[in-house]
Amino acid sequence: QVQLVESGGGLVQAGGSLRLSCAASGRTLSTYAVGWFRQAPGKEREFVVAISRSGSTTYYGASVKGRFTISRDNAKNTVYLQMNSLKPEDTAVYHCGADQAANWQPRFRDNVLDYWGQGTQVTVSS
């Protein structure tokens, strides 16, 4: 099994930036596609973005392309989410998730993954 721990959340003003980290333990993260999701109060969990095992392919959800960037450092067993131009509607708990399926994109699109982290709160003030 792989354990995922998110960090880097916090309170930021609209227009600001944050970088989230998803650190893995238990197994090497290089064998997993990894992605970020978010869940705002009273809303369903939303897929944000995912990255392939090697980092060569990214897959974005509809809401953040152009403002958020995912990257990974397999040597550090960590995946990052750089969030720029933040808006109040980006406020949510952000979770990372991991999956080993070869056909990984539908699993992220459909929120069906093998492993999840506990999440980190991001709050954007207006």
Secondary structure, DSSP 8 states (H G I E B T S, - for coil): --EEEEE--EEEETT--EEEEEEEESS-GGGSEEEEEEE-TTS--EEEEEE-SSSS-EEE-SS-BTTEEEEEEGGGTEEEEEE-S--GGG-EEEEEEEE--SSHHHHHHTT--SEE---EEEEEE-
